[in-house]
Amino acid sequence: MRFLAVTPHFAMGITVVFALISAVLFVIMVALARPISVLMQAPAEAVDLTAN
Protein backbone atom coordinates (compact mmCIF):
# COMPACT_ATOMS: atom_id res chain seq x y z
CA MET A 1 0.00 0.00 0.00
CA ARG A 2 1.34 3.42 -0.94
CA PHE A 3 0.79 6.41 1.35
CA LEU A 4 0.75 9.96 0.09
CA ALA A 5 2.85 12.36 2.11
CA VAL A 6 1.65 15.89 2.78
CA THR A 7 4.29 18.14 1.31
CA PRO A 8 5.04 21.57 2.77
CA HIS A 9 3.77 23.17 -0.46
CA PHE A 10 0.42 21.36 -0.13
CA ALA A 11 0.13 22.28 3.56
CA MET A 12 0.78 25.94 2.71
CA GLY A 13 -1.95 25.80 0.08
CA ILE A 14 -4.43 24.39 2.59
CA THR A 15 -3.49 27.16 5.02
CA VAL A 16 -4.08 29.85 2.40
CA VAL A 17 -7.44 28.38 1.41
CA PHE A 18 -8.50 28.20 5.07
CA ALA A 19 -7.45 31.83 5.63
CA LEU A 20 -9.39 33.01 2.57
CA ILE A 21 -12.54 31.14 3.61
CA SER A 22 -12.21 32.58 7.13
CA ALA A 23 -11.85 36.13 5.79
CA VAL A 24 -14.87 35.75 3.50
CA LEU A 25 -17.02 34.35 6.31
CA PHE A 26 -15.90 37.18 8.62
CA VAL A 27 -16.95 39.84 6.11
CA ILE A 28 -20.29 38.12 5.49
CA MET A 29 -21.05 37.82 9.21
CA VAL A 30 -20.14 41.46 9.91
CA ALA A 31 -22.08 42.76 6.91
CA LEU A 32 -25.17 40.68 7.66
CA ALA A 33 -25.20 40.95 11.46
CA ARG A 34 -28.50 42.86 11.60
CA PRO A 35 -30.42 40.64 9.13
CA ILE A 36 -29.17 37.51 10.87
CA SER A 37 -30.21 38.89 14.28
CA VAL A 38 -33.67 39.71 12.93
CA LEU A 39 -33.94 36.28 11.32
CA MET A 40 -33.15 34.70 14.69
CA GLN A 41 -36.01 36.79 16.16
CA ALA A 42 -33.74 38.47 18.70
CA PRO A 43 -35.30 41.20 20.86
CA ALA A 44 -34.94 44.76 19.55
CA GLU A 45 -32.51 45.67 22.36
CA ALA A 46 -30.24 42.78 21.44
CA VAL A 47 -30.33 43.69 17.75
CA ASP A 48 -29.34 47.27 18.57
CA LEU A 49 -26.41 46.09 20.70
CA THR A 50 -25.28 43.50 18.16
CA ALA A 51 -25.42 45.45 14.94
CA ASN A 52 -24.26 48.98 15.75
A tleap script that builds the chain and sets N, CA, C and O, in Angstrom:
source leaprc.protein.ff14SB
mol = sequence {
  NMET ARG PHE LEU ALA VAL THR PRO HIE PHE
  ALA MET GLY ILE THR VAL VAL PHE ALA LEU
  ILE SER ALA VAL LEU PHE VAL ILE MET VAL
  ALA LEU ALA ARG PRO ILE SER VAL LEU MET
  GLN ALA PRO ALA GLU ALA VAL ASP LEU THR
  ALA CASN
}
set mol.1.N position { 0.845 -1.169 0.000 }
set mol.1.CA position { 0.000 0.000 0.000 }
set mol.1.C position { 0.897 1.241 0.000 }
set mol.1.O position { 1.890 1.304 0.725 }
set mol.2.N position { 0.534 2.211 -0.814 }
set mol.2.CA position { 1.341 3.417 -0.938 }
set mol.2.C position { 0.633 4.581 -0.227 }
set mol.2.O position { -0.546 4.837 -0.473 }
set mol.3.N position { 1.346 5.268 0.638 }
set mol.3.CA position { 0.792 6.407 1.350 }
set mol.3.C position { 1.271 7.692 0.702 }
set mol.3.O position { 2.423 7.796 0.282 }
set mol.4.N position { 0.384 8.663 0.625 }
set mol.4.CA position { 0.752 9.963 0.089 }
set mol.4.C position { 1.184 10.875 1.231 }
set mol.4.O position { 0.464 11.046 2.215 }
set mol.5.N position { 2.360 11.449 1.085 }
set mol.5.CA position { 2.854 12.356 2.112 }
set mol.5.C position { 2.328 13.765 1.849 }
set mol.5.O position { 2.158 14.168 0.698 }
set mol.6.N position { 2.075 14.499 2.907 }
set mol.6.CA position { 1.653 15.892 2.776 }
set mol.6.C position { 2.916 16.730 2.672 }
set mol.6.O position { 3.699 16.820 3.618 }
set mol.7.N position { 3.100 17.330 1.526 }
set mol.7.CA position { 4.290 18.143 1.307 }
set mol.7.C position { 4.088 19.524 1.921 }
set mol.7.O position { 2.951 19.951 2.121 }
set mol.8.N position { 5.165 20.217 2.219 }
set mol.8.CA position { 5.036 21.575 2.767 }
set mol.8.C position { 4.283 22.514 1.814 }
set mol.8.O position { 3.543 23.389 2.263 }
set mol.9.N position { 4.469 22.334 0.516 }
set mol.9.CA position { 3.770 23.166 -0.461 }
set mol.9.C position { 2.263 22.940 -0.376 }
set mol.9.O position { 1.491 23.898 -0.420 }
set mol.10.N position { 1.844 21.700 -0.257 }
set mol.10.CA position { 0.421 21.361 -0.133 }
set mol.10.C position { -0.149 21.910 1.167 }
set mol.10.O position { -1.258 22.445 1.178 }
set mol.11.N position { 0.597 21.784 2.262 }
set mol.11.CA position { 0.134 22.283 3.559 }
set mol.11.C position { -0.017 23.803 3.517 }
set mol.11.O position { -0.952 24.345 4.108 }
set mol.12.N position { 0.889 24.496 2.828 }
set mol.12.CA position { 0.781 25.945 2.711 }
set mol.12.C position { -0.457 26.317 1.905 }
set mol.12.O position { -1.131 27.296 2.223 }
set mol.13.N position { -0.760 25.552 0.873 }
set mol.13.CA position { -1.951 25.804 0.077 }
set mol.13.C position { -3.220 25.633 0.889 }
set mol.13.O position { -4.151 26.426 0.758 }
set mol.14.N position { -3.267 24.616 1.720 }
set mol.14.CA position { -4.428 24.391 2.586 }
set mol.14.C position { -4.580 25.553 3.560 }
set mol.14.O position { -5.693 26.005 3.826 }
set mol.15.N position { -3.458 26.036 4.091 }
set mol.15.CA position { -3.488 27.164 5.020 }
set mol.15.C position { -4.026 28.420 4.349 }
set mol.15.O position { -4.818 29.151 4.945 }
set mol.16.N position { -3.611 28.672 3.134 }
set mol.16.CA position { -4.079 29.851 2.402 }
set mol.16.C position { -5.572 29.743 2.106 }
set mol.16.O position { -6.305 30.721 2.257 }
set mol.17.N position { -6.022 28.578 1.692 }
set mol.17.CA position { -7.444 28.380 1.414 }
set mol.17.C position { -8.261 28.575 2.686 }
set mol.17.O position { -9.311 29.217 2.650 }
set mol.18.N position { -7.799 28.036 3.799 }
set mol.18.CA position { -8.502 28.202 5.068 }
set mol.18.C position { -8.570 29.677 5.464 }
set mol.18.O position { -9.611 30.148 5.921 }
set mol.19.N position { -7.465 30.408 5.291 }
set mol.19.CA position { -7.446 31.831 5.633 }
set mol.19.C position { -8.405 32.619 4.751 }
set mol.19.O position { -9.087 33.517 5.245 }
set mol.20.N position { -8.477 32.310 3.472 }
set mol.20.CA position { -9.395 33.007 2.571 }
set mol.20.C position { -10.848 32.730 2.936 }
set mol.20.O position { -11.667 33.649 2.968 }
set mol.21.N position { -11.170 31.481 3.209 }
set mol.21.CA position { -12.536 31.136 3.613 }
set mol.21.C position { -12.895 31.850 4.916 }
set mol.21.O position { -14.012 32.348 5.059 }
set mol.22.N position { -11.964 31.903 5.862 }
set mol.22.CA position { -12.209 32.581 7.132 }
set mol.22.C position { -12.463 34.070 6.916 }
set mol.22.O position { -13.364 34.637 7.535 }
set mol.23.N position { -11.687 34.703 6.054 }
set mol.23.CA position { -11.850 36.127 5.787 }
set mol.23.C position { -13.199 36.408 5.124 }
set mol.23.O position { -13.873 37.378 5.469 }
set mol.24.N position { -13.586 35.569 4.185 }
set mol.24.CA position { -14.874 35.753 3.501 }
set mol.24.C position { -16.026 35.581 4.489 }
set mol.24.O position { -16.963 36.380 4.486 }
set mol.25.N position { -15.969 34.564 5.323 }
set mol.25.CA position { -17.024 34.354 6.307 }
set mol.25.C position { -17.089 35.499 7.315 }
set mol.25.O position { -18.178 35.886 7.739 }
set mol.26.N position { -15.941 36.044 7.702 }
set mol.26.CA position { -15.899 37.177 8.622 }
set mol.26.C position { -16.621 38.382 8.026 }
set mol.26.O position { -17.438 39.016 8.694 }
set mol.27.N position { -16.316 38.694 6.766 }
set mol.27.CA position { -16.946 39.835 6.105 }
set mol.27.C position { -18.460 39.619 5.983 }
set mol.27.O position { -19.244 40.538 6.218 }
set mol.28.N position { -18.856 38.417 5.620 }
set mol.28.CA position { -20.292 38.121 5.489 }
set mol.28.C position { -20.993 38.277 6.830 }
set mol.28.O position { -22.065 38.879 6.895 }
set mol.29.N position { -20.412 37.750 7.898 }
set mol.29.CA position { -21.055 37.822 9.210 }
set mol.29.C position { -21.129 39.256 9.723 }
set mol.29.O position { -22.118 39.629 10.354 }
set mol.30.N position { -20.107 40.065 9.467 }
set mol.30.CA position { -20.137 41.456 9.907 }
set mol.30.C position { -21.151 42.247 9.084 }
set mol.30.O position { -21.904 43.054 9.629 }
set mol.31.N position { -21.169 42.014 7.784 }
set mol.31.CA position { -22.078 42.758 6.908 }
set mol.31.C position { -23.535 42.383 7.146 }
set mol.31.O position { -24.420 43.226 7.001 }
set mol.32.N position { -23.790 41.146 7.504 }
set mol.32.CA position { -25.169 40.677 7.655 }
set mol.32.C position { -25.571 40.460 9.116 }
set mol.32.O position { -26.468 39.667 9.400 }
set mol.33.N position { -24.914 41.158 10.036 }
set mol.33.CA position { -25.204 40.955 11.464 }
set mol.33.C position { -26.652 41.305 11.790 }
set mol.33.O position { -27.334 40.551 12.484 }
set mol.34.N position { -27.122 42.447 11.291 }
set mol.34.CA position { -28.497 42.865 11.602 }
set mol.34.C position { -29.524 41.909 10.982 }
set mol.34.O position { -30.421 41.459 11.695 }
set mol.35.N position { -29.433 41.577 9.682 }
set mol.35.CA position { -30.424 40.641 9.131 }
set mol.35.C position { -30.412 39.268 9.809 }
set mol.35.O position { -31.460 38.643 9.974 }
set mol.36.N position { -29.241 38.812 10.192 }
set mol.36.CA position { -29.167 37.515 10.871 }
set mol.36.C position { -29.822 37.597 12.247 }
set mol.36.O position { -30.529 36.679 12.662 }
set mol.37.N position { -29.580 38.713 12.956 }
set mol.37.CA position { -30.214 38.892 14.275 }
set mol.37.C position { -31.729 38.942 14.154 }
set mol.37.O position { -32.439 38.357 14.973 }
set mol.38.N position { -32.227 39.637 13.136 }
set mol.38.CA position { -33.674 39.715 12.927 }
set mol.38.C position { -34.228 38.340 12.558 }
set mol.38.O position { -35.298 37.950 13.024 }
set mol.39.N position { -33.499 37.616 11.726 }
set mol.39.CA position { -33.936 36.280 11.316 }
set mol.39.C position { -34.024 35.337 12.509 }
set mol.39.O position { -34.885 34.458 12.552 }
set mol.40.N position { -33.125 35.522 13.482 }
set mol.40.CA position { -33.149 34.696 14.689 }
set mol.40.C position { -34.198 35.179 15.686 }
set mol.40.O position { -34.326 34.614 16.772 }
set mol.41.N position { -34.950 36.223 15.324 }
set mol.41.CA position { -36.006 36.795 16.162 }
set mol.41.C position { -35.468 37.250 17.512 }
set mol.41.O position { -36.077 37.007 18.554 }
set mol.42.N position { -34.313 37.918 17.475 }
set mol.42.CA position { -33.737 38.473 18.696 }
set mol.42.C position { -34.546 39.696 19.111 }
set mol.42.O position { -35.121 40.370 18.257 }
set mol.43.N position { -34.602 39.992 20.401 }
set mol.43.CA position { -35.298 41.198 20.861 }
set mol.43.C position { -34.648 42.458 20.273 }
set mol.43.O position { -33.469 42.448 19.921 }
set mol.44.N position { -35.419 43.526 20.172 }
set mol.44.CA position { -34.939 44.762 19.553 }
set mol.44.C position { -33.697 45.301 20.265 }
set mol.44.O position { -32.781 45.813 19.620 }
set mol.45.N position { -33.667 45.186 21.596 }
set mol.45.CA position { -32.508 45.672 22.359 }
set mol.45.C position { -31.244 44.899 21.984 }
set mol.45.O position { -30.163 45.476 21.865 }
set mol.46.N position { -31.390 43.610 21.804 }
set mol.46.CA position { -30.239 42.783 21.439 }
set mol.46.C position { -29.771 43.105 20.019 }
set mol.46.O position { -28.570 43.123 19.750 }
set mol.47.N position { -30.705 43.355 19.123 }
set mol.47.CA position { -30.330 43.691 17.752 }
set mol.47.C position { -29.573 45.002 17.736 }
set mol.47.O position { -28.576 45.131 17.027 }
set mol.48.N position { -30.033 45.985 18.512 }
set mol.48.CA position { -29.337 47.267 18.570 }
set mol.48.C position { -27.925 47.127 19.121 }
set mol.48.O position { -27.005 47.781 18.631 }
set mol.49.N position { -27.741 46.289 20.127 }
set mol.49.CA position { -26.406 46.092 20.699 }
set mol.49.C position { -25.496 45.278 19.788 }
set mol.49.O position { -24.281 45.474 19.785 }
set mol.50.N position { -26.075 44.371 19.019 }
set mol.50.CA position { -25.276 43.496 18.162 }
set mol.50.C position { -24.820 44.187 16.902 }
set mol.50.O position { -23.672 44.026 16.487 }
set mol.51.N position { -25.694 44.952 16.288 }
set mol.51.CA position { -25.416 45.453 14.939 }
set mol.51.C position { -25.278 46.965 14.897 }
set mol.51.O position { -25.889 47.614 14.049 }
set mol.52.N position { -24.494 47.533 15.787 }
set mol.52.CA position { -24.258 48.981 15.750 }
set mol.52.C position { -23.296 49.344 14.668 }
set mol.52.O position { -22.980 50.520 14.491 }
savepdb mol mol.pdb
quit
